[in-house]
Amino acid sequence: MGLTIEEIYQGNEILAVFMDWLPTEKSRDLGGEPTFIHENEDGVTWLGQFKYHCSWNELMPACQKWDGLYEEIEPKNGAKYVELCDRLDDTVITYEIKPLWIQLVENIRWYNAQKS
């Protein structure tokens, strides 16, 4: 289950965009890691880099957002969504961040494909 740096960056970008952050034009300028921008409801702009793959504090809000998608997804793909939720739950109980991160990235890839 070894991941390359590029795979980690790509997965973290998928999660950052899911969490309403947008990649900057020069997203690899700061230390080679993708950089994202977000404007909050007050018009304040934030710049951030994320380590969802190794930070529970960053990963868990993304998991919570995923769990809240049922009403949006249910009419069309409820059974698949529940299956993916079950897979995510199964990885949470291992208390290991890497399998959880991998599963959440897979779930969000599926979700993004449903939206297009």
C-alpha positions as CSV (number, residue, x, y, z in Angstrom):
1,M,0.0,0.0,0.0
2,G,2.9,2.3,-0.7
3,L,1.9,5.6,-2.3
4,T,4.0,7.9,-4.3
5,I,4.3,11.6,-3.3
6,E,2.3,12.5,-6.5
7,E,-0.5,10.1,-5.5
8,I,-0.6,11.7,-2.0
9,Y,-0.7,15.2,-3.6
10,Q,-3.5,14.1,-5.9
11,G,-5.6,12.5,-3.1
12,N,-5.1,15.5,-0.9
13,E,-6.2,17.8,-3.8
14,I,-9.4,15.7,-4.2
15,L,-10.1,16.1,-0.5
16,A,-9.3,19.9,-0.4
17,V,-11.6,20.6,-3.4
18,F,-14.3,18.4,-1.7
19,M,-13.9,20.7,1.3
20,D,-14.5,23.8,-0.9
21,W,-10.8,24.8,-1.3
22,L,-9.5,25.6,-4.8
23,P,-6.0,24.9,-6.1
24,T,-4.0,28.1,-6.7
25,E,-2.5,28.8,-10.1
26,K,0.9,28.1,-8.8
27,S,-0.2,25.4,-6.4
28,R,3.3,23.8,-6.0
29,D,5.2,27.0,-5.1
30,L,5.4,26.5,-1.3
31,G,7.7,23.6,-0.6
32,G,6.5,21.6,-3.6
33,E,3.1,20.8,-2.0
34,P,-0.2,21.9,-3.6
35,T,-1.5,25.1,-2.2
36,F,-5.2,25.9,-2.0
37,I,-7.3,29.1,-1.6
38,H,-10.6,29.5,0.1
39,E,-12.8,32.6,0.6
40,N,-15.2,32.4,3.7
41,E,-18.6,33.9,3.9
42,D,-17.1,37.2,5.3
43,G,-15.0,37.6,2.2
44,V,-11.7,36.7,4.0
45,T,-9.4,34.7,1.7
46,W,-7.3,31.9,3.2
47,L,-4.3,30.1,1.8
48,G,-3.7,26.5,2.9
49,Q,-1.7,23.3,2.4
50,F,-3.2,20.1,3.6
51,K,-1.9,16.8,4.9
52,Y,-5.1,14.8,5.0
53,H,-3.0,11.6,4.6
54,C,-1.4,12.1,8.0
55,S,-3.5,14.5,10.0
56,W,-6.6,13.2,11.8
57,N,-7.5,16.9,12.5
58,E,-7.8,17.5,8.7
59,L,-9.2,14.2,7.6
60,M,-12.1,13.8,10.1
61,P,-14.0,16.9,9.0
62,A,-13.9,15.5,5.4
63,C,-15.2,12.2,6.7
64,Q,-18.0,14.1,8.5
65,K,-18.9,16.0,5.3
66,W,-19.0,12.7,3.4
67,D,-21.4,11.2,6.0
68,G,-23.7,14.2,5.5
69,L,-24.2,13.6,1.8
70,Y,-26.9,10.9,2.1
71,E,-29.9,13.2,1.3
72,E,-28.2,14.5,-1.8
73,I,-27.2,11.0,-3.1
74,E,-30.0,8.7,-1.8
75,P,-32.6,9.2,-4.5
76,K,-30.2,8.2,-7.3
77,N,-27.4,6.1,-5.8
78,G,-28.4,5.4,-2.2
79,A,-27.3,1.7,-2.2
80,K,-23.8,2.5,-3.5
81,Y,-23.4,5.4,-1.1
82,V,-24.3,3.2,1.9
83,E,-21.8,0.5,0.6
84,L,-19.1,3.2,0.5
85,C,-20.1,4.5,3.9
86,D,-19.8,1.0,5.3
87,R,-16.3,0.6,3.7
88,L,-15.3,3.9,5.3
89,D,-16.6,2.8,8.7
90,D,-14.7,-0.5,8.4
91,T,-11.5,1.5,7.9
92,V,-12.2,3.9,10.8
93,I,-12.2,1.1,13.3
94,T,-8.7,0.0,12.3
95,Y,-7.4,3.3,13.9
96,E,-5.0,3.7,11.0
97,I,-5.1,6.9,9.0
98,K,-3.7,5.7,5.7
99,P,-6.4,3.1,4.9
100,L,-9.1,5.7,5.9
101,W,-7.6,8.3,3.7
102,I,-7.4,5.9,0.7
103,Q,-11.0,4.9,1.2
104,L,-12.3,8.4,1.5
105,V,-10.4,9.5,-1.6
106,E,-12.0,6.5,-3.5
107,N,-15.4,7.5,-2.2
108,I,-15.0,11.1,-3.3
109,R,-13.8,10.0,-6.7
110,W,-17.0,8.0,-7.0
111,Y,-19.1,11.0,-5.8
112,N,-17.4,13.4,-8.3
113,A,-18.1,11.0,-11.1
114,Q,-21.8,11.0,-10.2
115,K,-22.0,14.8,-10.3
116,S,-20.5,15.0,-13.9
